[in-house]
Amino acid sequence: MFQKFVDWLDGFLLEEGARGIVRAALGLMSFGAVLGVLFGNTAVRAGVMIATILIVLSLLIALVSDRRRLLVELEGQKQLVHAYGDAAWERNFRVVSWEQTAIIESNGDTREYILIHAVIEGGDARFIRLFFGAGWPQPLRYKKRMSVVVRRVDADGRIGTQFRVTKDWRSDGRISVMSHFDTTVGAGADVRFRVEWFWPGKCVPLMVSKQTDSFTFKFGRPVEHAVYRILLPPGVKAYWDPIGFTRGGDVASLQVDEATDRMQFTVDVRRMPVSKPVGVQLELKS
């Protein structure tokens, strides 16, 4: 009986929204007021008011209970996707180029855009899986607010519609982002897409704690060309050191631009080492 009531309530909310409950409660209270006027009895009004409050509380309890059940089911589904992803995932693609731009705000919130050109290898693919991390153990309140969108990109650079995305947080603090293709993509096919995210507190160690922080990327297979661009908040300056390469060498170059409002660091990698982080280390100037 309770489940039937919850199912009815779900349908009611889908059709009417939360405003429907408010309108129903106001209607009941108005009805009680009319009865009180007709019969001249404040007890009638009080009785209807109490009944309305009890009904609304019952609805809230039912909604909270069902929400908890749905959250448990959702977590179970996420764990299944996680397990199947681990079982099915192989490095079935090769990154040709990677261009990442991070725009940092004074509170540590970060918006990033990654333009990726990859080639499917080894067999047909239904998804591409990537891993990202903040580099420090973030509290849950930051992770809950993190949002990711993955969009198709044409060969001419036109940005298209979204992929379906499955994401989950790993035990090591990284997030797994699976971008699902509409249809199977054959081996040898070019895939271009752009990852866009808003990551609350990603750069708190640098911006709030005033600690030295590293901005690096690492690939498990050779990459022809990779760029990491970091833009600090307006008016903020930083000391810097290269990571994974030396200036003037043949692995990567580092350009520092202080002419604009946002100090900008650009790491341009032409010979990306395998399984070795490359990037820049920053420390804010006081």
JOVEN-V294843 format. One record per residue. RES is the residue in one small letter. OMEGA is omega in whole degrees, -180 to 180 (none if undefined). NEAR is the number of other ideal C-beta (glycine too) atoms within 8 Angstrom. D_LAST is the distance of its C-alpha to the last C-alpha in Angstrom with 1 decimal. Layout:
RES:OMEGA:NEAR:D_LAST, RES:OMEGA:NEAR:D_LAST
//
This chain:
m:180:4:64.9, f:-179:6:61.3, q:177:6:60.1, k:178:7:62.4, f:179:9:60.9, v:178:11:57.3, d:177:8:58.4, w:-179:8:59.9, l:177:12:56.8, d:179:9:54.6, g:179:8:57.0, f:-180:10:57.0, l:178:11:53.2, l:-177:6:53.1, e:-172:7:55.7, e:-176:9:54.7, g:-180:6:51.1, a:179:6:49.8, r:179:7:51.1, g:178:11:54.6, i:179:12:54.3, v:180:8:53.1, r:179:9:56.0, a:179:8:58.4, a:178:11:57.3, l:178:8:57.6, g:178:8:61.0, l:179:12:62.2, m:178:11:61.0, s:178:8:62.7, f:177:9:65.9, g:178:14:65.8, a:179:10:65.6, v:178:8:68.5, l:179:11:70.6, g:178:13:69.8, v:-178:7:71.0, l:-176:6:74.1, f:178:7:75.1, g:-175:5:73.7, n:178:7:72.1, t:179:6:68.5, a:177:6:69.0, v:180:11:69.2, r:-179:12:65.9, a:180:8:64.3, g:178:9:65.7, v:179:15:64.5, m:180:10:61.0, i:179:8:60.9, a:179:9:62.2, t:180:12:59.6, i:180:8:56.8, l:179:8:58.3, i:-180:10:58.6, v:178:10:55.0, l:178:8:53.8, s:178:8:56.1, l:180:10:54.6, l:179:8:51.0, i:179:8:52.0, a:-179:12:53.7, l:180:9:50.7, v:180:8:48.3, s:-179:9:50.8, d:179:11:51.3, r:177:8:47.5, r:178:8:47.1, r:-180:8:49.9, l:179:8:48.5, l:177:8:45.1, v:178:8:46.9, e:180:8:48.9, l:179:8:45.8, e:177:8:44.1, g:178:8:47.3, q:179:8:47.4, k:178:9:43.8, q:177:8:44.7, l:178:8:47.8, v:178:11:45.8, h:-178:10:43.4, a:179:8:46.3, y:177:8:48.2, g:178:13:45.1, d:-178:7:44.7, a:-174:6:48.4, a:-172:6:48.7, w:168:7:45.4, e:178:5:45.4, r:-174:6:43.4, n:178:10:45.7, f:177:11:43.5, r:179:8:41.8, v:176:13:38.6, v:179:10:39.2, s:-176:11:35.9, w:180:14:32.7, e:-173:10:30.1, q:179:13:27.2, t:179:9:24.6, a:178:12:21.8, i:-172:9:20.2, i:176:13:17.3, e:-173:9:16.6, s:179:6:13.8, n:179:8:15.9, g:175:15:16.5, d:-175:12:19.9, t:170:12:21.0, r:-178:10:24.0, e:180:12:25.4, y:-179:9:28.4, i:177:11:30.3, l:-172:11:33.3, i:171:13:35.7, h:-177:10:38.9, a:177:12:41.0, v:178:10:44.6, i:-178:14:46.7, e:171:9:48.3, g:-179:7:50.9, g:-179:6:52.5, d:-177:8:52.2, a:175:12:49.2, r:180:7:48.8, f:171:10:45.0, i:-176:12:41.8, r:179:10:39.4, l:-180:8:35.7, f:179:9:33.2, f:179:7:29.5, g:178:8:26.9, a:179:9:23.5, g:176:6:22.8, w:-176:7:22.5, p:-177:4:25.1, q:172:11:24.8, p:-177:7:26.7, l:-177:6:29.8, r:176:6:28.6, y:-177:13:26.3, k:-178:10:29.1, k:-176:6:31.6, r:-178:8:29.8, m:-179:11:29.2, s:-178:6:31.6, v:173:11:32.9, v:177:9:35.2, v:-176:12:36.9, r:174:12:38.7, r:177:10:41.3, v:177:11:40.7, d:179:8:43.5, a:179:5:43.9, d:177:4:43.3, g:-180:6:39.9, r:-180:6:41.2, i:-175:7:39.5, g:-174:7:42.2, t:-175:4:42.8, q:165:8:41.3, f:165:10:42.4, r:-174:6:43.2, v:171:12:40.4, t:-179:10:40.6, k:175:9:37.4, d:-178:9:37.0, w:180:8:34.4, r:-180:9:35.1, s:-180:3:35.0, d:178:5:32.2, g:178:10:29.9, r:176:9:30.5, i:176:13:32.3, s:-180:13:35.5, v:178:14:36.3, m:178:12:40.0, s:-172:13:41.0, h:177:10:44.7, f:177:11:47.0, d:178:3:49.8, t:179:4:52.2, t:179:7:52.4, v:-175:10:50.7, g:178:7:52.7, a:-179:9:51.6, g:-178:6:50.5, a:173:8:49.2, d:177:8:46.0, v:177:12:43.6, r:180:11:40.8, f:180:12:38.5, r:176:11:35.1, v:178:13:33.1, e:177:11:31.0, w:167:11:29.0, f:-174:9:26.8, w:-180:12:25.0, p:173:9:23.4, g:-177:12:20.5, k:-176:11:20.6, c:177:11:16.9, v:179:12:16.1, p:-180:11:14.8, l:-169:15:12.1, m:-175:15:11.3, v:-179:8:12.3, s:179:7:12.4, k:177:6:9.1, q:172:7:11.6, t:-177:7:12.6, d:-178:11:15.1, s:177:11:18.1, f:-173:12:19.9, t:165:11:23.4, f:-177:10:27.0, k:-178:8:30.1, f:180:12:33.8, g:178:6:37.0, r:-179:8:39.0, p:177:7:38.5, v:-176:12:36.7, e:-175:7:37.6, h:179:10:34.3, a:-180:14:31.0, v:175:11:27.9, y:-177:15:24.6, r:-179:12:22.4, i:178:12:19.0, l:179:10:17.6, l:177:11:14.1, p:-180:9:14.0, p:176:5:14.4, g:-178:5:11.7, v:178:11:9.1, k:-176:8:8.3, a:166:10:8.6, y:-176:7:10.1, w:173:11:13.7, d:177:6:17.0, p:177:13:20.5, i:175:11:22.4, g:178:11:26.2, f:176:11:26.7, t:179:6:26.0, r:-178:7:25.2, g:178:3:28.5, g:-177:7:30.5, d:-180:4:33.0, v:-175:12:31.4, a:174:13:28.5, s:179:7:26.3, l:178:13:22.7, q:180:7:21.8, v:-177:9:18.4, d:178:9:18.6, e:-175:6:16.1, a:-177:3:18.9, t:-179:7:19.0, d:178:4:17.2, r:175:10:16.1, m:-172:12:14.6, q:176:11:17.5, f:-180:14:18.4, t:176:12:22.1, v:-177:15:23.8, d:-174:9:27.5, v:178:14:29.8, r:178:9:33.4, r:-174:7:34.6, m:176:13:33.2, p:-178:8:33.9, v:176:8:35.7, s:178:6:34.1, k:-179:7:31.0, p:177:9:27.5, v:179:17:26.0, g:-176:13:22.6, v:176:15:19.0, q:-176:12:16.3, l:174:15:12.7, e:-175:11:9.3, l:173:11:6.3, k:-178:6:3.8, s:none:2:0.0
//
